Amino acid sequence: MKASRLPLDWFACGLMFLLCICWGFQQVAIKLVLDDVPSILQLAIRSGGAALVLGALVLWREGRNAFNDGTLLPGISVGALFALEFLFIGQGLNHTSASHLSVFLYTAPMFAALGLHLMLPEERLSPLQWAGVLVAFGGIALAFLGQSTDAPGSMLLGDAFGVLAALAWGATTLVIRGSSLSDASAVKTLFYQLFGAALLLFAVAFATDQTQMILTQDALLSLGFQVVVIALVSYLAWFWLLRKYLASRLSVLSFMTPLFGVAFGVLVLGESIEPSFAIGAALVLAGILLVSGTELLRERLARRAVVASEA
């Protein structure tokens, strides 16, 4: 029997805040060293380096029969989906800004929340929380879907890759929650994903002749950040949260990430912000408050009521 997930508490929200800062910077970290290392190769190295560490941990903990527990087939599925997500991210960064890609990528919670709402009774959102989701999605649409008609076709293509990456990410969440991976260790689940991504991305890099790299100091720092902080620490923390808390709530909280992504894009890469983004960002924050703040306030009031009744 699968353990029920908990509603969000302040610890989960605080950890998600830190994760969103890291995730908001990851697209910028890739973009910063595109001249030194192609985006596909960066993502392949990131995935492969972390997969080696995680694979060793899985074998050390569970031995040779580690993959005979019914997780192999869904593991292959999430590996393929994760690979597609990274492939679309890599291609998207070649055409659009880090700010745009960050925002479009984080439409993934919309797809995940809709799928989980249909799949699992405990993941169903209340009408008020659905309103928050719609408000947040409307903010993203206002900020970036309303581009000027003279936007270059290359940027529009990059934005489309961002949406495709979001679809792949949302599908990954559904496979994890609807299969034996839901009860597997975070280390094993992440290993499946990163190993699959490394295989496909290295294959694409070699097939498209994107293997040339210049290991400058900036490139080494960026790759180190991506392997250790993003692929190992942040993803492990994310999957631990997914096993403990309601995924639809966590997914909507991740709407903070594009805000950090845009901020880092402006501060580090000098990308510009259109006026529509300010309004869209306000709507995104309002949506997050409706979905997650309502949950936290309800839980806090319930605890106070229990304490008052016991007094």
C-alpha positions as CSV (number, residue, x, y, z in Angstrom):
1,M,0.0,0.0,0.0
2,K,1.4,3.4,-1.0
3,A,1.9,5.9,1.8
4,S,-0.2,9.0,1.5
5,R,1.5,12.3,0.8
6,L,1.5,15.2,3.2
7,P,0.3,18.7,2.5
8,L,3.0,21.3,2.4
9,D,4.6,22.6,5.6
10,W,7.0,25.5,6.1
11,F,10.1,23.2,5.8
12,A,8.9,22.0,2.4
13,C,8.3,25.5,1.3
14,G,11.7,26.7,2.5
15,L,13.5,23.8,0.8
16,M,11.6,24.5,-2.4
17,F,12.6,28.1,-2.3
18,L,16.3,27.1,-2.2
19,L,15.8,24.6,-5.0
20,C,14.1,27.2,-7.2
21,I,17.0,29.5,-6.8
22,C,19.4,26.8,-8.0
23,W,17.1,25.7,-10.9
24,G,16.6,29.3,-11.9
25,F,20.3,29.7,-12.4
26,Q,20.9,26.4,-14.3
27,Q,19.8,27.7,-17.7
28,V,22.1,30.8,-17.2
29,A,25.0,28.5,-16.2
30,I,24.6,26.6,-19.5
31,K,24.2,29.8,-21.6
32,L,27.3,31.4,-20.0
33,V,29.7,28.8,-21.5
34,L,28.0,28.0,-24.8
35,D,31.0,29.2,-26.7
36,D,33.2,26.7,-24.7
37,V,31.0,23.7,-24.5
38,P,27.9,22.9,-26.6
39,S,24.6,22.8,-24.7
40,I,23.9,19.2,-25.5
41,L,27.4,18.1,-24.4
42,Q,27.0,20.1,-21.2
43,L,23.8,18.3,-20.3
44,A,25.3,14.9,-21.3
45,I,28.3,15.5,-19.0
46,R,26.0,16.7,-16.2
47,S,23.8,13.6,-16.5
48,G,26.7,11.2,-17.0
49,G,28.8,12.4,-14.1
50,A,25.9,12.3,-11.6
51,A,24.7,8.9,-12.9
52,L,28.1,7.4,-12.2
53,V,27.9,8.5,-8.5
54,L,24.2,7.5,-8.2
55,G,24.7,4.1,-9.8
56,A,27.5,3.3,-7.4
57,L,25.3,4.3,-4.5
58,V,22.5,2.0,-5.7
59,L,24.8,-1.0,-6.1
60,W,26.4,-0.4,-2.8
61,R,23.1,-0.2,-1.0
62,E,21.1,-2.9,-2.8
63,G,23.7,-5.2,-4.4
64,R,23.5,-6.9,-7.8
65,N,19.8,-7.4,-7.6
66,A,19.1,-3.7,-7.3
67,F,17.2,-3.6,-10.5
68,N,15.1,-6.8,-10.0
69,D,12.5,-5.1,-7.9
70,G,10.0,-4.2,-10.6
71,T,11.4,-0.7,-11.3
72,L,13.4,-1.4,-14.4
73,L,10.6,-0.9,-17.0
74,P,9.3,2.3,-15.5
75,G,12.9,3.3,-15.0
76,I,13.6,3.0,-18.7
77,S,10.5,5.1,-19.4
78,V,11.5,7.9,-17.1
79,G,15.1,7.7,-18.5
80,A,13.8,8.3,-22.0
81,L,11.5,11.1,-20.9
82,F,14.2,12.8,-19.0
83,A,16.5,12.5,-22.0
84,L,13.9,14.1,-24.2
85,E,13.4,17.0,-21.7
86,F,17.2,17.7,-21.6
87,L,17.4,17.4,-25.4
88,F,14.7,20.0,-25.8
89,I,16.3,22.2,-23.2
90,G,19.6,22.0,-25.0
91,Q,18.1,22.8,-28.4
92,G,16.0,25.6,-26.9
93,L,19.0,27.4,-25.4
94,N,20.6,27.5,-28.8
95,H,17.7,29.7,-30.1
96,T,16.0,31.6,-27.2
97,S,17.0,33.4,-24.1
98,A,17.6,31.7,-20.7
99,S,14.7,33.8,-19.3
100,H,12.3,32.6,-21.9
101,L,13.3,29.0,-21.6
102,S,13.0,29.1,-17.8
103,V,9.5,30.4,-18.0
104,F,8.3,28.0,-20.7
105,L,10.0,25.0,-19.1
106,Y,8.1,25.6,-15.8
107,T,4.7,25.2,-17.4
108,A,5.4,21.5,-16.6
109,P,3.5,21.7,-13.3
110,M,0.4,22.5,-15.3
111,F,0.6,19.3,-17.2
112,A,1.6,17.3,-14.1
113,A,-1.1,18.8,-11.9
114,L,-3.8,18.0,-14.6
115,G,-2.6,14.4,-15.0
116,L,-2.3,13.8,-11.3
117,H,-5.7,15.3,-10.7
118,L,-7.1,12.7,-13.1
119,M,-5.0,9.8,-11.8
120,L,-4.9,10.0,-8.0
121,P,-7.7,11.0,-5.6
122,E,-5.3,12.5,-3.0
123,E,-3.8,14.8,-5.7
124,R,-7.1,16.5,-6.6
125,L,-7.0,20.3,-6.3
126,S,-9.8,22.3,-4.7
127,P,-11.7,24.9,-6.9
128,L,-9.7,27.7,-5.2
129,Q,-6.4,26.0,-5.9
130,W,-7.4,25.4,-9.5
131,A,-8.1,29.1,-9.8
132,G,-4.6,29.7,-8.5
133,V,-3.1,27.4,-11.1
134,L,-5.1,29.2,-13.8
135,V,-4.0,32.6,-12.6
136,A,-0.3,31.5,-12.5
137,F,-0.6,30.0,-16.0
138,G,-2.3,33.2,-17.2
139,G,0.6,35.2,-15.8
140,I,3.1,33.1,-17.7
141,A,1.1,33.5,-20.9
142,L,0.8,37.2,-20.5
143,A,4.6,37.6,-19.8
144,F,5.9,35.6,-22.7
145,L,3.3,34.2,-25.1
146,G,2.3,37.7,-26.1
147,Q,5.5,38.3,-27.9
148,S,5.7,41.0,-30.6
149,T,5.0,39.9,-34.1
150,D,8.5,40.9,-35.2
151,A,10.1,38.4,-32.8
152,P,12.7,36.3,-34.7
153,G,11.6,32.9,-35.8
154,S,14.6,31.3,-34.1
155,M,13.4,32.6,-30.7
156,L,9.9,31.3,-31.3
157,L,11.4,27.9,-32.1
158,G,13.4,28.0,-28.9
159,D,10.3,28.8,-27.0
160,A,8.5,25.9,-28.6
161,F,11.4,23.6,-27.5
162,G,10.8,24.9,-23.9
163,V,7.1,23.8,-24.0
164,L,8.1,20.4,-25.4
165,A,10.6,20.0,-22.5
166,A,7.8,20.9,-20.1
167,L,5.6,18.2,-21.6
168,A,8.3,15.6,-21.1
169,W,8.9,16.8,-17.6
170,G,5.2,16.6,-16.7
171,A,5.0,13.1,-18.2
172,T,8.0,12.0,-16.1
173,T,6.2,13.0,-12.9
174,L,3.1,11.0,-13.9
175,V,5.2,7.9,-14.7
176,I,7.0,8.1,-11.3
177,R,3.8,8.6,-9.3
178,G,1.8,6.0,-11.2
179,S,4.4,3.2,-11.1
180,S,6.6,1.3,-8.7
181,L,9.1,4.2,-8.8
182,S,6.7,6.0,-6.5
183,D,8.0,3.9,-3.6
184,A,11.6,3.4,-4.9
185,S,14.5,5.4,-3.4
186,A,15.1,8.8,-4.7
187,V,18.7,7.7,-5.5
188,K,17.5,4.9,-7.8
189,T,14.8,7.0,-9.5
190,L,17.3,9.7,-10.2
191,F,19.8,7.2,-11.5
192,Y,17.3,5.9,-14.1
193,Q,16.6,9.4,-15.3
194,L,20.2,10.6,-15.5
195,F,21.6,7.4,-17.0
196,G,18.9,7.5,-19.7
197,A,19.6,11.2,-20.4
198,A,23.4,10.6,-20.6
199,L,23.0,7.8,-23.1
200,L,20.8,9.7,-25.5
201,L,22.5,13.1,-25.1
202,F,26.0,11.7,-25.7
203,A,24.7,9.8,-28.8
204,V,23.1,13.1,-30.1
205,A,26.3,15.0,-29.4
206,F,28.4,12.6,-31.3
207,A,25.9,12.2,-34.1
208,T,25.7,16.0,-34.6
209,D,29.4,16.7,-34.1
210,Q,28.9,18.7,-30.9
211,T,31.7,17.2,-29.0
212,Q,34.3,19.9,-29.2
213,M,34.9,21.8,-26.0
214,I,37.3,24.3,-24.5
215,L,37.8,23.6,-20.8
216,T,38.2,27.2,-19.6
217,Q,37.9,28.1,-15.9
218,D,34.3,29.3,-16.5
219,A,33.4,26.0,-18.2
220,L,34.8,23.9,-15.4
221,L,32.9,26.0,-12.8
222,S,29.7,25.7,-14.8
223,L,30.0,22.0,-15.3
224,G,30.9,21.5,-11.6
225,F,27.8,23.4,-10.6
226,Q,25.6,21.5,-12.9
227,V,26.9,18.0,-11.9
228,V,27.1,18.5,-8.1
229,V,24.5,21.1,-7.2
230,I,21.9,20.6,-9.9
231,A,22.1,16.9,-10.9
232,L,23.0,15.5,-7.5
233,V,21.9,17.6,-4.6
234,S,18.9,19.5,-6.0
235,Y,17.3,16.5,-7.8
236,L,17.7,14.2,-4.9
237,A,16.1,16.8,-2.6
238,W,13.2,17.2,-5.2
239,F,12.5,13.5,-5.4
240,W,12.6,13.2,-1.6
241,L,10.0,15.9,-1.5
242,L,7.9,14.1,-4.1
243,R,7.9,11.0,-2.0
244,K,6.8,12.9,1.2
245,Y,4.5,15.7,0.0
246,L,1.7,16.2,-2.5
247,A,3.3,16.5,-5.9
248,S,0.7,18.9,-7.3
249,R,1.4,21.4,-4.5
250,L,5.1,21.1,-4.9
251,S,4.8,21.5,-8.7
252,V,2.9,24.7,-8.4
253,L,5.5,26.1,-5.9
254,S,8.1,25.5,-8.5
255,F,6.6,28.5,-10.4
256,M,9.1,30.6,-8.4
257,T,11.8,29.1,-10.6
258,P,11.1,31.2,-13.7
259,L,11.1,34.3,-11.7
260,F,14.6,33.5,-10.5
261,G,15.6,32.4,-14.0
262,V,14.5,35.8,-15.4
263,A,16.2,37.7,-12.6
264,F,19.5,35.8,-13.2
265,G,19.1,36.3,-16.9
266,V,18.9,40.0,-16.5
267,L,21.6,40.4,-13.9
268,V,24.1,37.9,-15.3
269,L,23.4,37.8,-19.1
270,G,22.0,41.3,-19.5
271,E,18.7,40.0,-21.0
272,S,15.9,42.6,-21.2
273,I,12.5,42.4,-19.5
274,E,9.4,43.5,-21.4
275,P,6.7,45.4,-19.5
276,S,4.3,42.5,-19.8
277,F,6.6,40.4,-17.7
278,A,6.1,42.6,-14.6
279,I,2.4,42.1,-14.7
280,G,2.8,38.4,-15.6
281,A,5.2,37.8,-12.7
282,A,2.7,39.4,-10.3
283,L,0.0,37.0,-11.5
284,V,2.3,34.0,-11.1
285,L,3.0,35.0,-7.5
286,A,-0.7,35.5,-6.9
287,G,-1.4,32.0,-8.2
288,I,1.3,30.5,-6.0
289,L,-0.3,32.2,-3.0
290,L,-3.7,30.9,-3.8
291,V,-2.5,27.3,-4.3
292,S,0.1,26.9,-1.6
293,G,-0.8,29.7,0.9
294,T,-4.4,28.5,1.1
295,E,-3.1,25.0,2.0
296,L,-0.7,26.3,4.6
297,L,-3.2,28.6,6.2
298,R,-5.8,25.8,6.4
299,E,-3.4,23.5,8.1
300,R,-2.3,26.2,10.6
301,L,-5.9,27.1,11.5
302,A,-6.8,23.4,11.9
303,R,-3.8,22.9,14.3
304,R,-4.9,25.9,16.3
305,A,-8.5,24.6,16.5
306,V,-7.2,21.2,17.8
307,V,-5.0,23.0,20.4
308,A,-7.9,25.1,21.5
309,S,-10.2,22.1,21.8
310,E,-7.7,20.3,23.9
311,A,-7.1,23.3,26.2
